Amino acid sequence: MPRSDARRNYARILEVAEAEVAAHGADASLEQIARTAGVGSATVRRHFPSRRALLEAVFHGQVDALAAQARELAGAADPRAALLDWLAALTTYAATARGLATALVRDDTAAEHAHACSATMTAAGAPLVRRAAEAGVVGPEVTIADLIALVTGIVLATENHRDSVGEAHRLLALAVRGISPVG
């Protein structure tokens, strides 16, 4: 069990990191986070050995909530609507939580580089895609990795738009018509 000062440092670093990432996105300065938290850079790196580890910790709660929503939707009567509802929720959060899209970008060069945000979203969304494919409302070649990459790309492309959430949803709707033209 970590010492109480280590737990306090972790909590303080995470609190500051959440604010810095909200303000500056995934490129928030680790040095600024350390200064604001009142710790050294080495302490930040001890708790979060990489920027990716820090981003995953920042987004952990919402990623878990999105995963829970996917599990709830997995048994919905309309598999297409369930998948689209979940993709819309993912798009909204990724467009409003600066840096989440970066945290969802996968390094597919090796399985050991897959990280928690991406792995959680992949595991959560896969049953929705599978049900939609079984119902014939998305092509059998469509994968959850494809859809996460699509949402990530849309969010990254619209992050500096005046209405980034609205623009991300508009582009997602265009893409949906391409992958699932039913309805």
Protein Blocks (a to p, Z undefined) as FASTA:
>chain_A
ZZfklmmmmmmmmmmmmmmmmmnojmlcfklmmmmnopafklmmmmmmbfklmmmmmmmm
mmmmmmmmmmmmmmpmblmlmmmmmmmmmmmmmmmmghjlmmmpccfkbfklpcfklmmm
mmmmmmmmmmmmmnopacfkbcfklmmmmmmmmmmmmmmgmblmlmmmmmmmmmmmmmmm
gZZ
